[in-house]
């Protein structure tokens, strides 16, 4: 009887051990699936956290020595000091986004012919949400040809900002608009992300400095 009982106990022990092995295999499989799912989710979030670019093109000579020129239309404005401060703050918010390194080094140029971005103020009456225009060129200011940023690289832009909009009395909002124009010059596209300085004029935007997605978008264009 004792021998029979020992045999039964051995059989049951083996059954229990087999069940534990199968359970461990299932738990291991579940763990592997969970890790794969998490990795895919994380990579998807990161991929989405990049502001889109206009197209495959960009500033011809990169942004490691980016010059911007403030025209007389700004300097002769009654609030020229405010405008110059806004422009400098906007470009510096791209230089130092707070999200790590990017290849942008920006300098105010006093040479009209040595600029990657010429900034103008316009007094024209504008209805609706549009805050300005960006025009793309190859050549230099003395011999320029306007081009499409969807078709080729550009050497510099002319940015025309409208000063008579209802919200120009909000410093942070104005800084966002100007930061948006810098982003357009770099090659970033307008989007519908309310946390991006590249958000469209029709979107209620929550920021006045480049977001992590904007920072990543700039790096995606020039840090390669």
C-alpha positions in Angstrom: 0.0 0.0 0.0 2.8 2.4 0.9 4.5 1.6 -2.4 1.3 2.4 -4.3 0.7 5.6 -2.4 4.3 6.7 -3.2 3.7 6.0 -6.8 0.6 8.0 -6.9 2.3 10.9 -5.1 5.1 10.7 -7.7 2.6 10.8 -10.6 0.7 13.8 -9.0 4.0 15.6 -8.4 5.0 15.2 -12.0 1.6 16.4 -13.1 1.9 19.5 -10.9 5.4 20.2 -12.1 4.2 19.9 -15.7 1.4 22.3 -15.0 3.9 24.7 -13.4 6.2 24.5 -16.4 3.3 25.2 -18.7 2.2 28.1 -16.5 5.7 29.6 -16.6 5.8 29.3 -20.4 2.5 31.1 -20.6 3.6 33.8 -18.2 6.9 34.2 -20.2 5.0 34.4 -23.5 2.7 37.1 -22.0 5.7 39.0 -20.7 7.3 38.9 -24.1 4.1 40.1 -25.8 3.8 42.9 -23.2 7.4 44.1 -23.8 6.9 44.1 -27.6 3.6 46.0 -27.3 5.2 48.6 -25.0 8.2 49.0 -27.3 5.9 49.5 -30.3 3.8 52.0 -28.4 6.8 54.0 -27.2 8.3 54.1 -30.7 4.9 55.2 -32.1 4.6 58.0 -29.6 8.2 59.1 -30.3 7.5 59.0 -34.1 4.4 61.1 -33.6 6.3 63.6 -31.4 8.0 65.3 -34.4 6.6 68.4 -36.0 6.2 67.7 -39.7 8.4 69.4 -42.3 7.1 71.2 -45.4 8.7 68.6 -47.7 12.0 67.0 -48.5 13.7 70.4 -48.9 15.3 72.9 -46.5 17.7 75.9 -46.3 20.5 75.2 -48.8 23.3 75.9 -46.4 21.8 74.6 -43.2 21.4 76.4 -39.9 24.8 76.2 -38.3 25.3 79.8 -39.2 21.9 81.3 -39.6 21.7 85.0 -40.3 18.5 87.1 -39.9 18.1 90.7 -41.0 15.7 93.2 -39.5 14.6 95.6 -42.1 13.9 99.3 -41.8 10.2 98.7 -41.8 10.7 97.2 -38.3 13.4 99.7 -37.2 11.3 102.7 -38.2 8.2 101.5 -36.5 7.0 103.5 -33.5 7.5 100.4 -31.3 10.7 99.2 -32.9 12.4 98.3 -29.6 9.6 95.9 -28.8 9.7 94.3 -32.2 13.5 93.8 -32.1 13.1 92.3 -28.7 10.3 90.0 -29.9 12.3 88.8 -32.9 15.4 88.1 -30.8 13.4 86.3 -28.2 11.7 84.2 -30.8 14.9 83.1 -32.6 16.6 82.4 -29.3 13.7 80.2 -28.2 14.7 78.0 -31.2 18.4 78.1 -30.4 17.7 77.0 -26.8 14.5 75.1 -26.8 15.1 73.5 -23.4 15.0 70.0 -24.9 18.7 69.4 -25.6 21.0 70.2 -28.5 20.1 71.2 -32.0 22.4 72.5 -34.8 20.9 76.0 -34.9 23.3 79.0 -34.3 21.6 82.2 -35.1 23.1 85.7 -35.6 21.5 89.0 -36.3 23.0 90.3 -39.5 23.4 94.0 -40.4 24.2 93.1 -44.0 21.2 92.9 -46.3 23.1 90.6 -48.7 24.2 88.1 -46.1 20.9 87.0 -44.6 18.9 83.8 -44.5 15.8 85.6 -43.4 14.7 89.2 -44.0 12.0 90.4 -41.7 9.4 93.1 -42.7 6.4 94.7 -41.0 3.4 95.4 -43.1 0.7 98.0 -42.2 -1.8 96.6 -44.7 -5.3 95.8 -43.5 -5.8 92.0 -43.3 -9.0 90.2 -42.5 -9.2 86.8 -40.9 -6.5 84.8 -39.2 -3.5 85.2 -41.4 -0.6 86.8 -39.5 1.8 87.2 -42.4 3.5 85.6 -45.3 6.8 83.7 -46.0 8.4 83.8 -49.4 11.3 81.5 -50.4 14.2 82.5 -52.6 17.5 81.3 -54.2 20.3 83.7 -55.0 20.8 86.7 -52.9 18.9 90.0 -52.4 20.5 91.6 -55.4 19.7 88.7 -57.8 16.9 86.6 -56.3 14.5 84.1 -57.8 11.4 83.1 -55.9 11.0 79.3 -55.5 8.5 76.8 -54.0 9.7 75.1 -50.8 7.9 72.0 -52.0 10.1 71.8 -55.1 13.7 72.7 -54.1 16.0 74.0 -51.4 16.0 77.8 -50.7 18.8 80.1 -49.6 16.7 82.7 -47.8 13.2 83.9 -47.0 11.4 87.2 -46.8 8.9 87.3 -43.9 6.1 89.8 -44.0 4.4 90.3 -40.7 1.0 92.1 -40.3 1.1 94.5 -37.4 -2.6 95.5 -37.2 -4.0 92.3 -36.0 -6.3 92.4 -32.9 -3.9 90.3 -30.8 -0.6 92.1 -31.4 -0.9 93.6 -27.9 -0.1 90.1 -26.3 3.7 89.8 -26.1 3.8 86.0 -25.8 1.3 85.5 -28.6 3.4 87.8 -30.8 6.5 85.9 -29.9 4.8 82.7 -31.0 3.8 84.2 -34.3 7.4 85.2 -35.0 8.8 81.9 -33.8 6.3 80.3 -36.3 7.8 82.3 -39.1 11.3 81.2 -38.1 10.1 77.6 -38.1 8.7 78.1 -41.6 12.0 79.5 -42.8 13.7 76.4 -41.3 11.3 74.2 -43.3 8.8 73.1 -40.7 5.2 72.9 -41.8 2.1 74.4 -40.2 0.2 71.8 -38.2 -2.8 71.4 -36.0 -0.9 70.7 -32.7 -2.0 73.3 -30.2 1.2 72.7 -28.2 3.4 73.6 -31.2 4.6 77.0 -32.3 3.9 75.7 -35.8 0.2 75.4 -35.1 -2.0 77.0 -37.7 -3.5 80.5 -37.3 -6.9 78.8 -37.1 -5.9 76.7 -34.0 -6.0 77.9 -30.4 -2.3 77.5 -29.5 -1.1 77.0 -26.0 2.6 77.9 -26.3 4.9 80.7 -27.3 8.1 78.7 -27.5 9.0 75.6 -29.6 7.8 72.3 -28.1 9.6 69.0 -27.9 8.0 68.1 -31.2 9.2 71.3 -32.8 12.7 70.6 -31.4 12.6 67.1 -32.8 11.3 68.4 -36.1 14.2 70.8 -36.5 16.7 68.0 -35.7 15.0 65.7 -38.2 15.7 68.2 -40.9 19.2 69.3 -40.1 20.8 66.9 -37.7 21.6 64.1 -40.2 
